[in-house]
Amino acid sequence: MLGIVSGIAPGDIDNDGDTDLVIASNNGNRWGHVDIFKGDGTGDFVWDKRLLAKAGVNDVAVVDLYNDGLSLPDILVAVSEAQNVGGVQIWYNKSGVYGVADNTGYTFAADEEAKVPDNYYSTSGEALAVSTADLDLDIFPDVIIGTRSSSFYTGALLVVQAAGTANEKVTNVKVNVAGEVVTIELGDMNKDSYPDLVVTTRTSASAGKLAIYFLNDPNLLP
């Protein structure tokens, strides 16, 4: 049974031509799961497996991170581990196997995969949102992460280029916009054929802002 749902991402995770669903949910204080439901192409979905984040789960995304030609999307999970502490877990899709063996001695529930993430990005704050897009038009998708870094409504908007490769580069592109970044969307907002970043931030318990970062040159991030 799902907990309090915090994110959902569609994608063909088994490369069978049918859209599947990856759902993030929380079952307690900073304790969440990622459940995979496989679609049959008719609108019906069947539960497949559950990944334990061992952290609060805020958002989820699916993307073929390495663009390795297998067309098997990996799973990215934005998590909170403690107040103002978190990151993004990377669960690589190895033909339906996610994560690596957990050697901590932890006892998993019967419906949980006994695995931990393959990789992890520390974000110097709780990762509240995660999305992907090929912003720089190379062969690798870029990872966009929104964070909360303090109790005073501060945060970053991180872009990870060439994630997991020798050319990986992390840039905080958030400038002149107050608040912790809570949502991220992408779209060509000014019709120049380049994707732009649209984010919302929380600046207090009852206020926030909308910000658009225009990407006018794929070699120059906003």
C-alpha positions as CSV (number, residue, x, y, z in Angstrom):
1,M,0.0,0.0,0.0
2,L,1.3,3.5,-0.9
3,G,2.0,6.0,1.7
4,I,1.4,9.8,1.3
5,V,2.2,10.3,-2.4
6,S,4.8,13.0,-3.1
7,G,5.7,12.5,-6.7
8,I,4.9,10.5,-9.9
9,A,6.8,10.0,-13.1
10,P,5.7,8.1,-16.2
11,G,8.1,6.2,-18.4
12,D,8.6,3.0,-20.3
13,I,11.0,1.5,-17.8
14,D,11.0,-2.0,-19.4
15,N,11.2,-0.8,-23.0
16,D,8.1,-2.8,-24.0
17,G,6.3,0.1,-25.6
18,D,3.8,0.6,-22.8
19,T,4.0,3.5,-20.3
20,D,4.8,2.6,-16.7
21,L,4.5,4.6,-13.5
22,V,7.0,5.3,-10.8
23,I,5.4,6.6,-7.6
24,A,7.1,8.2,-4.6
25,S,5.4,8.1,-1.2
26,N,6.2,8.5,2.5
27,N,5.2,6.3,5.3
28,G,6.5,8.3,8.2
29,N,8.9,11.0,9.3
30,R,11.6,11.0,6.6
31,W,10.9,7.5,5.6
32,G,9.7,6.8,2.0
33,H,9.5,4.4,-0.9
34,V,9.4,4.3,-4.6
35,D,7.0,1.9,-6.2
36,I,7.0,0.7,-9.8
37,F,3.8,-0.1,-11.6
38,K,4.0,-1.6,-15.0
39,G,1.4,-0.7,-17.6
40,D,-0.1,-3.0,-20.2
41,G,-1.0,-0.4,-22.7
42,T,-4.7,-0.6,-22.0
43,G,-4.7,1.8,-19.0
44,D,-4.2,-1.0,-16.4
45,F,-1.2,-1.1,-14.2
46,V,0.3,-3.9,-12.1
47,W,2.5,-3.3,-9.1
48,D,6.1,-4.6,-9.8
49,K,8.5,-3.7,-7.0
50,R,9.3,-1.3,-4.2
51,L,12.5,0.5,-3.5
52,L,13.2,1.7,0.0
53,A,14.7,5.2,0.1
54,K,15.5,5.2,3.9
55,A,14.7,8.9,3.7
56,G,11.8,11.2,3.1
57,V,10.9,11.2,-0.6
58,N,10.0,14.5,-2.2
59,D,10.0,13.9,-5.9
60,V,10.9,11.4,-8.6
61,A,12.0,11.4,-12.2
62,V,12.8,8.8,-14.8
63,V,15.4,9.2,-17.5
64,D,18.0,7.2,-19.4
65,L,20.8,8.9,-17.6
66,Y,23.7,7.5,-19.5
67,N,22.0,7.4,-22.9
68,D,23.6,4.0,-23.3
69,G,21.4,2.9,-26.2
70,L,19.4,0.4,-24.1
71,S,16.5,2.8,-23.7
72,L,16.0,1.8,-20.1
73,P,15.2,4.8,-17.9
74,D,16.9,5.1,-14.6
75,I,15.1,6.4,-11.5
76,L,16.1,9.6,-9.7
77,V,14.7,10.3,-6.2
78,A,14.9,13.6,-4.4
79,V,15.1,13.0,-0.7
80,S,15.3,14.6,2.8
81,E,17.5,12.8,5.3
82,A,17.3,15.3,8.1
83,Q,16.4,19.0,8.5
84,N,18.3,20.8,5.6
85,V,20.1,17.6,4.7
86,G,19.4,15.5,1.6
87,G,20.2,14.8,-2.0
88,V,19.2,12.8,-5.1
89,Q,19.4,9.0,-5.2
90,I,20.2,7.4,-8.5
91,W,18.8,3.9,-9.1
92,Y,20.3,2.6,-12.3
93,N,18.0,0.4,-14.4
94,K,19.9,-2.8,-15.1
95,S,17.3,-4.6,-17.1
96,G,14.8,-4.3,-14.2
97,V,17.3,-4.6,-11.4
98,Y,17.7,-1.4,-9.4
99,G,20.4,-0.5,-6.8
100,V,23.1,-2.6,-5.2
101,A,23.2,-5.0,-2.3
102,D,22.6,-3.5,1.2
103,N,25.5,-4.7,3.4
104,T,24.4,-2.9,6.5
105,G,22.4,-5.8,8.0
106,Y,19.1,-3.9,7.8
107,T,16.1,-6.1,7.7
108,F,13.9,-5.2,4.7
109,A,10.1,-5.8,4.6
110,A,8.9,-8.6,2.4
111,D,7.7,-6.2,-0.3
112,E,10.9,-4.2,-0.4
113,E,13.9,-4.8,-2.6
114,A,17.0,-5.5,-0.4
115,K,18.9,-2.8,-2.2
116,V,20.4,0.7,-1.8
117,P,20.9,3.3,-4.5
118,D,23.7,2.9,-7.1
119,N,24.7,6.5,-6.7
120,Y,23.9,9.6,-4.7
121,Y,24.2,13.4,-5.2
122,S,24.6,15.4,-2.0
123,T,22.9,18.7,-2.6
124,S,23.9,20.7,0.5
125,G,20.3,20.8,1.5
126,E,17.1,18.8,1.2
127,A,16.3,18.0,-2.4
128,L,12.7,19.1,-2.9
129,A,12.3,18.7,-6.7
130,V,14.1,16.8,-9.5
131,S,13.7,17.0,-13.2
132,T,15.7,16.2,-16.4
133,A,16.3,17.7,-19.8
134,D,19.1,18.0,-22.3
135,L,19.8,21.7,-21.7
136,D,23.2,21.8,-23.4
137,L,22.2,19.6,-26.4
138,D,24.9,17.0,-25.8
139,I,24.1,13.3,-25.7
140,F,23.5,13.2,-21.9
141,P,20.4,14.4,-20.1
142,D,21.0,17.1,-17.5
143,V,19.6,16.7,-14.0
144,I,17.9,19.8,-12.4
145,I,17.5,19.8,-8.6
146,G,15.7,22.2,-6.4
147,T,16.7,22.4,-2.7
148,R,16.0,23.8,0.7
149,S,19.2,24.7,2.6
150,S,18.0,26.3,5.8
151,S,15.0,27.1,8.0
152,F,15.0,30.6,6.5
153,Y,13.5,29.6,3.1
154,T,16.8,29.5,1.2
155,G,17.7,27.0,-1.5
156,A,19.5,26.3,-4.7
157,L,18.6,25.4,-8.3
158,L,21.3,23.0,-9.3
159,V,22.1,21.8,-12.9
160,V,24.2,18.6,-13.2
161,Q,25.6,18.3,-16.7
162,A,27.0,15.0,-18.0
163,A,25.9,13.3,-14.7
164,G,28.0,10.3,-13.7
165,T,30.7,10.9,-16.4
166,A,34.3,12.2,-16.2
167,N,32.9,15.6,-17.6
168,E,30.3,16.0,-14.8
169,K,29.7,19.6,-13.8
170,V,27.4,21.0,-11.2
171,T,26.2,24.6,-11.4
172,N,23.9,26.6,-9.1
173,V,21.9,28.7,-11.6
174,K,19.5,30.3,-9.0
175,V,20.2,34.0,-8.9
176,N,18.2,37.0,-7.6
177,V,15.2,34.8,-6.6
178,A,14.5,34.2,-3.0
179,G,13.2,31.0,-1.5
180,E,13.6,27.3,-1.5
181,V,12.9,25.6,-4.8
182,V,9.8,23.4,-4.6
183,T,8.8,22.7,-8.2
184,I,10.6,22.5,-11.6
185,E,9.1,22.4,-15.0
186,L,10.6,22.9,-18.5
187,G,9.3,24.5,-21.6
188,D,10.3,26.7,-24.5
189,M,8.8,29.8,-23.0
190,N,10.1,32.3,-25.6
191,K,9.9,30.2,-28.8
192,D,13.7,30.2,-29.4
193,S,13.9,26.4,-29.7
194,Y,15.8,26.0,-26.4
195,P,14.2,24.7,-23.2
196,D,13.8,27.1,-20.3
197,L,13.5,26.4,-16.6
198,V,10.3,27.4,-14.8
199,V,10.5,27.1,-11.0
200,T,8.4,28.0,-8.1
201,T,9.9,28.9,-4.7
202,R,8.6,29.1,-1.1
203,T,9.7,32.3,0.6
204,S,7.7,32.0,3.8
205,A,5.0,29.9,5.4
206,S,2.4,31.7,3.2
207,A,4.2,33.1,0.2
208,G,6.3,32.2,-2.8
209,K,7.5,33.3,-6.2
210,L,7.6,32.1,-9.8
211,A,10.8,32.4,-11.7
212,I,11.7,31.6,-15.4
213,Y,15.3,31.0,-16.4
214,F,15.7,31.5,-20.1
215,L,18.3,29.3,-21.9
216,N,19.2,31.4,-24.9
217,D,22.4,29.4,-25.8
218,P,22.9,25.7,-25.1
219,N,26.5,26.3,-24.2
220,L,25.6,29.0,-21.6
221,L,23.4,27.9,-18.8
222,P,21.2,30.6,-17.2
